[in-house]
Amino acid sequence: MKVEVSKNSGFCFGVKRAVDMVLKIQGKSNTIGPLIHNPQVVEDLRKRGIIPVEKVDDIDSSTVILRAHGVSKNIIDELNKKGLKIVDLTCPFVKKVQDYAISLEKQGYFILVIGDKNHPEVEAIVSHLENVTVIAGVEDVSNIGPHDKIGVVVQTTQTAKLFEDTIKELKKVYKEIKICNTICNATAERQEEAVELAKKSDIMIIVGGKNSANTRSLDKLCSAIVETHLIENIGALRKEWFKGKKQVGISAGASTPQHLIDSIEERIKNDF
Ligand code: F3S
């Protein structure tokens, strides 16, 4: 059985930056929500004294870390009011989406964010704006309502296809549209490579947190091509999946650590 790992799998630039920087922080600190969407990494960090909390009132250290996906403006305001030391590890590409949207709103555009309205990245973008709505895709376009000028940004981890299809639909309805394609290249590259690997594989294993949007996107894209399993850890692998399979493909979300990908590759090669 041949096992191939997709070239671009595991930590993306923003996640690697956040994890590298967080490891330099001395002493106890808190993150609002998990630093990145990977349960194993979050547990490792907890052991080092970096404790995720649900809300500002739960903070019990003097240093607060802002996660890679960004944090809502009202939370940042609360942290500042409490006089806490803020270490901002928001990915620069996520920050860029916020900046584009703020700038377009200042120019009089009504902002559309294409993405998952419950995702922390989208919540953070929306928190900086007043004239804004979130749409999941083509199906929501007819509910937006009339606007003279619309400015469009997109959650960094959405697929190019969803973005293009939605823009096509928006152009049928609105005359003046300013479009910022803020999909992160790391996501697009990862998706393209995973799809190519899925096409030549008998089975795909996607490694990553089930709470990670980009991991779920990989799962969805590959599932449309071949039998695909999304797993968070090595214990989730099942021997029977590999019966009669000749080519196994592995891809991983942007918040999946390399050591986890390596150990899963080794287990499949040696034990199945
Ligand atoms: Fe940043 Fe792109 Fe990763 S937006 S957190 S580098 S997926």
Residues whose N, C-alpha, C, O or C-beta is under 5 A from the ligand:
A	BS01	F3S	C12 F13 G14 V15 A68 C91 F93 V94 T156 C184 A186 T187 A254
